[in-house]
Amino acid sequence: MTRHRRLLAPLLTAGGLAACAVVGPNTSYVASLPAPTDAQVLAGSIGGFLATQLPAASTTIAFSPTPQDQAGNPLTPVLANTLRQKGFAVAEGSAPPAGAHTLRYWVTPLDGSGELVRLTIDGRKDASRLFVRTAAGGLQSGGPFTVIQREASP
């Protein structure tokens, strides 16, 4: 675990630079996930985090879309189902309904040792969490979500 903490800052920077080159300003991104259970692990963690940030029973989540070449990524449908199971409404289509909270998500690999998940809620709150690969190849949390709240611009 200590090794991962020492590497976290450079990896966050590298992961951020890699994703910025691939996606536009209002899109999500999901790298190829190597293990079949990765989407379930990541979606469960994201859903659990969102449940601590927003009231599920009265919240609609609108995903920032992934690029067209990622339309079939394994995470998005699992994440939508996970959020619905937690009581959130999930907006369908390209135009989010009034009052919906927007969720932008990026999942980027970390040199085969895991995945970095980054979230932006409503363009104002950012959260990141490192997931590491176990000896069996599965994912597990490498720590809690780290959250940064941006102030609204005047």
C-alpha positions in Angstrom: 0.0 0.0 0.0 2.8 2.4 0.8 4.3 1.9 -2.6 1.0 2.9 -4.2 0.8 6.1 -2.1 4.2 7.2 -3.2 3.3 6.6 -6.8 -0.1 8.2 -6.7 0.8 11.8 -7.5 2.8 11.1 -10.6 0.2 8.5 -11.7 -2.6 10.9 -11.3 -0.8 13.4 -13.4 0.1 10.9 -16.1 -3.4 9.5 -16.2 -4.9 13.0 -16.4 -2.6 13.9 -19.3 -3.5 10.7 -21.2 -7.2 11.1 -20.8 -7.1 14.8 -21.8 -5.6 13.9 -25.1 -8.5 11.5 -25.9 -11.7 13.2 -24.7 -13.4 16.5 -25.2 -14.3 18.9 -22.5 -17.8 17.4 -21.9 -17.2 13.7 -22.4 -16.5 10.7 -20.2 -13.9 8.1 -21.0 -13.5 4.5 -20.2 -10.3 2.6 -21.1 -10.5 -1.0 -21.9 -11.2 -3.0 -18.8 -9.2 -6.3 -18.8 -11.2 -8.4 -16.3 -14.9 -9.2 -16.7 -15.7 -8.1 -13.1 -13.9 -4.7 -13.4 -17.1 -2.9 -14.4 -19.0 -4.2 -11.5 -16.3 -3.3 -9.0 -16.0 0.2 -10.4 -19.7 0.8 -10.7 -20.3 -0.3 -7.1 -17.7 2.0 -5.8 -18.9 5.0 -7.9 -22.5 4.3 -6.9 -21.6 4.1 -3.2 -19.7 7.4 -3.5 -22.5 9.2 -5.2 -24.9 8.0 -2.5 -22.8 9.9 0.0 -22.8 13.0 -2.1 -26.4 13.3 -3.3 -29.8 12.2 -2.0 -30.6 9.1 -4.2 -34.4 9.2 -3.8 -34.7 12.7 -5.3 -31.8 12.9 -7.7 -31.5 12.3 -11.4 -28.0 11.6 -12.8 -27.2 12.5 -16.4 -23.9 11.0 -17.7 -21.6 13.0 -19.8 -21.4 10.8 -22.9 -18.4 8.7 -23.9 -16.9 9.2 -27.4 -18.7 7.3 -30.2 -16.0 4.7 -30.4 -16.7 3.8 -26.7 -20.5 3.4 -27.1 -20.2 -0.2 -26.1 -17.9 0.2 -23.1 -18.7 -2.2 -20.3 -18.9 0.3 -17.5 -21.7 2.7 -18.6 -24.6 0.2 -18.5 -23.4 -1.4 -15.3 -23.0 2.0 -13.7 -26.6 3.1 -14.8 -28.0 -0.1 -13.3 -26.1 0.3 -10.1 -27.3 3.8 -9.6 -30.9 2.8 -10.3 -30.5 0.0 -7.7 -29.4 2.6 -5.2 -32.5 4.7 -5.9 -31.2 7.3 -8.3 -33.0 8.1 -11.6 -30.7 8.0 -14.6 -31.4 10.3 -17.5 -31.6 8.7 -20.9 -30.8 10.5 -24.2 -28.5 13.4 -25.0 -30.4 16.3 -23.3 -30.5 16.0 -19.5 -33.7 17.0 -17.8 -33.9 20.2 -15.8 -32.5 19.7 -12.4 -30.4 16.6 -13.3 -26.9 16.3 -11.8 -24.3 15.7 -14.4 -21.6 13.0 -13.9 -18.5 13.0 -16.0 -16.3 9.9 -15.4 -12.9 8.8 -16.6 -11.4 5.3 -16.1 -7.8 5.1 -17.1 -5.3 2.2 -16.7 -2.2 2.5 -14.5 0.5 0.5 -16.3 -1.2 -2.8 -15.6 -1.2 -2.3 -11.9 -4.8 -1.0 -11.7 -7.2 1.7 -12.7 -7.7 5.3 -11.8 -11.3 6.5 -11.6 -12.0 10.2 -11.7 -15.4 11.8 -11.4 -16.8 15.3 -11.9 -20.2 16.1 -10.4 -22.0 19.2 -11.9 -18.6 20.5 -13.1 -17.8 21.6 -9.5 -16.8 18.6 -7.5 -14.0 16.3 -8.5 -13.2 13.0 -6.9 -10.5 10.4 -7.7 -9.9 6.9 -6.5 -7.2 4.4 -7.2 -8.0 0.7 -7.7 -5.2 -1.8 -7.6 -4.9 -5.3 -9.1 -4.9 -8.2 -6.7 -2.6 -11.2 -7.3 -5.6 -12.9 -8.9 -6.1 -10.0 -11.3 -9.2 -8.5 -9.8 -9.6 -4.9 -8.7 -9.8 -3.6 -5.2 -9.8 -0.1 -3.7 -6.4 1.4 -3.1 -7.9 4.0 -0.8 -10.8 6.3 -0.4 -12.1 8.8 -2.9 -10.2 12.1 -2.7 -12.6 15.0 -3.2 -12.0 18.6 -4.4 -14.8 21.1 -4.3 -14.4 24.0 -6.8 -16.0 27.3 -6.0 -18.7 28.7 -8.3 -17.4 31.4 -10.7 -19.1 34.8 -10.4 
